[in-house]
Amino acid sequence: MENIPARKDIEEKYKWAIEDMLESDDAWEKLYKEVDKAVPELLKFKGEISRSGDSLLAFLKKLYKLEEKAERLVVYSKMKKDEDNDVPKYQDMFMRAASLNMKFSATVSFFAPELLAADEKTILGFIDNTKGLEKYDFVIKEILRERPHTLSAAEEEIIAKASQALESSHETYIQLTNTELQFPKITVDGKKVQISDENFVSFLRSEDRNVRRTAFKAMFETYGKNKNAISSCFIGNLKTTAFYADVGKYENAREPYLFGDDVPGSVYDNLLKTIDDNLEVLGDYLKLRKRILKVKDLHMYDLYVPIAENDGKKYTFEEAREIVLKALEPMGEEYVKIAREGLYSRWADVCENKGKTSGAYSWGCYGCHPFMLLNWQGTINDVFTLIHELGHSMHTYYSDKNQPYHYAQYAIFAAEVASTVNENLLIRYLLGQPGANKPYLINHFLEEFRTTIFRQAMFAEFEYKAHSLFGANGAVTGEELSKLYYDINKKYYGKQVKVDELIANEWMRIPHFYTPFYVYKYATGFSCAVAFSKMILEGKKDGYMRFLKSGGSDHPLNLLKRAGVDMNTPAPIESAMQEFGMYVRELEKLI
């Protein structure tokens, strides 16, 4: 940590202007007291919201006005904590904000049950006959849509109280894999190095094949030795998911997790089938990888090592933001003007400093521009990260400017679209520049493609089949899960890769499986982004701009379809497969 500066030593121009959200910590304290005092006042609406349209409207206005303020408390304190996690003051502020938000949620927990207990025709009549209530039409109808899956208030309370126990398998998995697993050391450049879940992929990218092989073996043998304990955690997760589906009167374990976004199971199935029908194009890439690496057999530990040399060029933040703005020019003058304002007005916290939260994100609160956390190292990957997070920020900016607070937050299903569109535009721009390191750039993009569409679809297939296997038999074993995972890998990679037996243990190190039926969204989001970027480069950006402005005002599939991408059909995924194949052929010509 010696070479990492303290927060106080970072130049102001590289720090986010968090004062744009709240001018000071004192202002935060003042707002905290205001919200804390106002939360109990919401209880006066209990038993009243279904009596008249005016009562319901008054409650919703009060609810969202207060929620907006409570959100600002959380965002400000979390961002201040992320600046330097060693400052106790901001840890305390964040915990207080989180606690207040839990109090807020508990206070208004009567809302949905009370609305659902009322006659639906009466509530819909309120919308038609109460001026101003139509602005909350989608909010109200979304709650009413839950009616078939909502139990009595007493039953819902029991389930809520049981939730902590039901989720314990996930907590056990986190503790087991983060603290209990003992990974061995491997030899790298003559030195013994400890492997971990965090540094594992860096070893798989090593040019030394023996390092890749040794790391792969060490990682998955360790997981294999702990198969019984980890399988118990995952099977507990399967049981929890099955329980929620059963008591919620859903047809299967998957349906509750698609219901919130109103995504039919056919979209999930369509993704898996379309990928399955296009595995040949993945095979073409793997065949090229095998030829470039000059290996007799391509193994699973050979899939991450770059097959084109990085020129090692470094970029200052100032250079990167100009590259980003040039790449975004197909989005039009207005979009670029707003992006430029953000990049020059301290939306980003750029530099690494001691205690700063690692990684990158885009975040913010309604009524203030969004912010981006970065940890700038100056690599080409940082340029991609910048344009990725700026995509999120621009989506948030347009949603907030064009939607009221209660419709501004877009669904997770749509969240990765804007960020990946920006990455698509960047790769196109960079490839068109004189002296571009085209082989490296294309390899970078193909790996994004492989790991975001093919790999996540593979995970989604395993997840669906694992839950289905448990649902059909009421039980499943760790050995069955490993065989299932191995067979799916064999289908995806087997024609071009020697599928090592130890890959059967990989499912045990994927924490996303404990957030059921989530991973498929990465693949669908990337496919949408490819489709949109093609339209934008053809000068057809109007539909995409409507999508950015729509926030969460409707279900994501409807918003995407109105923008020109219909995920109810195979077309977007097929288009992405064609794009992948095009880049494979381009790389083949260059190497």
Residue pairs with C-beta under 8 A, 6 or more apart in sequence:
1 354
4 352
4 353
4 354
5 351
5 352
5 353
5 354
6 353
6 354
7 83
7 84
7 353
7 354
7 355
7 356
9 353
10 351
10 353
11 351
13 346
14 317
14 348
14 349
14 350
14 351
14 376
15 83
15 346
15 349
15 350
16 79
16 346
16 347
16 348
16 349
16 371
16 372
16 373
17 345
17 346
17 347
18 76
18 79
18 80
18 371
20 368
20 369
21 72
21 75
21 76
21 79
21 364
21 365
21 368
21 371
22 28
22 31
22 72
22 76
25 80
25 89
25 93
28 73
28 76
28 77
28 93
31 69
31 72
31 73
32 73
32 96
32 97
32 100
34 69
35 66
35 69
35 70
35 73
35 100
35 104
36 100
38 66
39 66
39 70
39 100
39 103
39 104
39 107
40 107
41 62
42 59
42 62
42 63
42 66
42 107
42 108
43 107
45 55
45 58
45 59
45 62
46 110
46 114
47 114
48 55
48 59
49 55
49 56
49 59
49 111
49 114
49 115
50 56
50 114
50 115
50 117
50 118
50 122
50 123
52 126
52 130
53 125
53 126
53 127
53 129
53 130
53 133
54 130
56 115
56 123
56 126
56 130
56 133
56 140
57 130
57 132
57 133
57 136
59 111
60 133
60 136
60 139
60 406
63 108
63 111
64 404
64 405
64 406
65 405
66 104
67 104
67 405
68 365
68 366
68 367
68 405
70 97
70 100
70 101
70 104
71 101
71 365
71 366
72 365
72 366
72 367
72 368
73 97
73 100
73 101
74 94
74 97
74 98
74 101
75 363
75 364
75 365
76 97
76 365
77 90
77 93
77 94
77 96
77 97
78 94
78 97
78 363
79 363
79 371
79 373
80 87
80 90
80 93
80 94
81 87
81 90
81 91
81 93
81 94
81 357
82 356
82 357
82 373
83 90
83 349
83 353
83 355
83 356
84 90
84 353
84 354
84 355
84 356
85 91
85 355
85 356
85 357
86 354
86 355
87 355
111 143
112 143
112 146
112 150
113 150
113 153
113 156
115 123
115 140
115 143
115 144
116 143
116 144
116 146
116 147
116 150
117 153
120 144
120 147
123 140
123 144
124 144
126 133
127 133
127 134
127 136
127 137
127 140
128 134
133 140
135 404
136 406
138 407
138 553
138 554
139 406
139 407
145 262
148 249
149 248
149 249
149 250
149 256
149 259
150 156
151 159
151 247
151 248
155 247
159 247
166 240
166 243
166 244
167 240
168 236
169 232
169 233
169 234
169 235
169 236
169 237
169 239
169 240
169 514
170 233
170 237
170 514
172 233
172 236
173 230
173 233
173 234
173 237
173 511
173 514
174 511
176 226
176 229
176 230
176 233
177 197
177 230
177 509
177 511
178 197
180 226
181 222
181 223
181 226
182 222
183 194
183 195
183 196
183 197
183 218
183 219
183 222
184 195
184 218
184 222
185 192
185 193
185 194
185 195
186 192
186 193
186 195
186 203
186 211
186 214
186 215
186 218
187 193
187 211
187 214
188 203
188 206
188 208
188 211
195 203
195 215
195 218
195 219
197 509
200 215
200 219
201 304
203 211
203 212
203 215
204 212
204 215
204 216
204 301
204 303
204 304
204 305
205 304
205 305
205 306
206 212
206 215
206 305
207 305
209 295
209 301
209 302
212 301
212 302
212 304
212 305
213 299
213 301
215 301
216 299
216 300
216 301
216 500
216 502
217 502
219 509
220 502
220 503
220 505
220 506
221 502
221 505
223 230
223 505
223 506
223 508
223 509
224 502
224 505
226 508
227 478
227 482
227 505
227 508
228 478
230 478
230 508
231 477
231 478
231 481
231 508
234 466
234 478
234 481
234 507
234 508
234 513
234 514
235 470
235 475
235 476
235 478
237 513
237 514
237 516
238 253
238 466
238 467
238 470
238 476
239 470
241 253
241 467
241 516
242 253
242 467
242 470
242 471
244 250
244 256
245 251
245 252
245 253
245 255
245 256
248 256
250 256
250 259
252 265
252 467
252 468
252 471
253 467
253 468
253 470
253 471
253 516
254 265
254 268
254 464
254 467
254 516
254 517
255 265
257 516
257 517
257 518
258 264
258 265
258 267
258 268
258 517
260 411
261 411
261 412
261 413
261 555
261 556
261 557
262 555
262 557
263 413
263 555
263 556
263 557
264 568
266 568
267 524
267 557
267 567
267 568
268 460
268 464
268 517
268 520
270 567
270 568
270 569
270 570
270 573
271 457
271 460
271 520
271 523
271 524
271 527
271 573
272 457
272 460
272 461
272 464
273 570
274 570
274 573
274 574
274 577
275 453
275 454
275 457
275 523
275 573
275 577
276 491
278 573
278 574
278 577
279 491
279 492
281 577
281 580
281 581
281 584
282 450
282 454
282 492
282 493
282 580
283 495
283 496
284 581
284 584
285 446
285 450
285 580
285 584
286 298
286 303
286 493
286 495
286 496
286 497
287 496
288 307
288 584
288 587
288 588
288 591
289 298
289 302
289 303
289 307
290 298
290 302
290 496
292 307
292 308
292 591
293 302
293 305
293 307
295 302
297 497
297 498
298 496
298 497
298 498
299 497
299 498
299 500
300 489
300 493
300 497
300 498
300 499
300 500
300 502
300 503
301 500
302 497
303 450
303 493
303 497
304 447
306 440
306 443
306 444
307 439
307 443
307 591
308 437
308 439
308 440
308 442
308 443
308 587
308 591
309 437
309 439
309 440
310 380
310 437
310 440
311 437
311 440
313 380
313 437
314 378
314 379
315 323
315 378
315 379
315 380
315 382
315 383
316 378
317 348
317 350
317 376
317 386
320 382
320 383
320 386
321 343
321 344
321 386
323 383
323 426
323 429
323 430
324 339
324 343
324 383
324 386
324 387
324 390
324 426
325 336
325 339
325 340
325 343
326 429
327 387
327 422
327 425
327 426
327 428
327 429
327 430
328 335
328 336
328 339
328 387
328 422
328 425
329 336
330 425
330 536
330 537
330 539
330 541
331 339
331 425
331 536
331 541
332 541
332 545
335 394
335 545
338 394
338 397
339 390
339 394
342 348
342 369
342 370
342 390
342 393
342 394
342 397
343 390
345 369
347 369
347 370
347 371
347 372
347 393
348 371
348 372
348 373
348 374
348 386
348 389
349 356
349 371
349 372
349 373
349 374
350 374
350 376
351 374
351 375
351 376
352 375
352 376
352 377
356 375
357 373
358 375
359 373
359 375
360 372
360 373
360 374
360 375
360 385
360 388
360 389
361 372
361 373
361 389
361 392
362 370
362 371
362 372
362 373
362 389
362 390
362 392
362 393
362 396
362 419
363 370
363 371
363 373
364 370
364 371
364 393
364 396
366 400
366 405
366 408
367 400
367 405
369 393
369 397
370 392
370 393
370 396
370 397
370 400
371 393
372 386
372 389
372 390
372 392
372 393
373 389
374 382
374 385
374 386
374 389
376 382
380 440
380 441
380 444
381 444
383 426
384 423
384 426
384 444
387 422
387 423
387 425
387 426
388 419
388 420
388 422
388 423
389 419
390 422
391 418
391 419
391 420
391 421
391 422
391 423
392 415
392 418
392 419
394 418
394 422
394 548
395 410
395 415
395 417
395 418
395 419
395 548
396 408
398 545
398 548
398 549
399 408
399 409
399 410
399 548
399 549
399 550
399 551
399 552
400 408
400 551
401 549
402 549
402 550
402 551
403 549
403 550
403 551
403 552
403 553
407 551
407 552
407 553
408 551
408 552
409 551
409 552
410 550
410 551
410 552
410 556
411 552
411 555
411 556
412 518
412 521
413 521
413 524
413 525
413 556
413 557
414 525
414 528
414 547
414 556
414 559
414 560
415 521
415 525
416 521
416 522
416 525
416 526
416 529
417 525
417 528
417 529
417 532
417 547
417 560
418 529
418 548
419 529
420 452
420 525
420 526
420 529
420 530
421 529
421 532
421 533
421 536
421 544
423 445
423 448
423 529
424 529
424 530
424 533
425 533
425 536
425 537
427 441
427 442
427 444
427 445
428 533
428 537
430 436
430 441
431 438
431 441
431 442
438 586
438 590
439 587
439 590
439 591
442 583
442 586
442 587
442 590
443 587
445 583
446 580
446 583
446 584
446 587
448 526
449 526
449 576
449 579
449 580
449 583
452 522
452 523
452 526
453 522
453 523
453 526
453 527
453 573
453 576
453 580
454 492
454 523
456 519
456 520
456 522
456 523
457 520
457 523
458 488
458 489
458 492
459 510
459 512
459 513
459 519
460 517
460 519
460 520
460 523
461 488
462 484
462 485
462 488
462 507
463 513
463 516
463 517
463 519
464 517
465 484
465 488
466 476
466 481
466 484
466 513
467 516
469 476
469 480
469 484
470 476
481 507
482 504
482 505
482 507
483 504
485 503
485 504
485 506
485 507
486 499
486 501
486 503
486 504
489 499
489 503
489 504
489 506
490 499
493 499
507 513
512 518
512 519
513 519
523 573
524 567
524 572
524 573
526 576
527 567
527 572
527 573
527 575
527 576
528 560
528 565
528 567
528 572
530 572
530 575
530 576
530 579
531 564
531 565
531 571
531 572
531 575
531 576
532 543
532 544
532 547
532 563
532 564
532 565
534 575
534 579
535 541
535 543
535 544
535 564
536 544
540 564
543 562
543 563
543 564
544 563
544 564
546 562
546 563
547 559
547 560
547 562
547 563
550 559
550 562
550 563
553 559
557 567
557 568
560 566
560 567
561 567
561 568
565 572
566 572
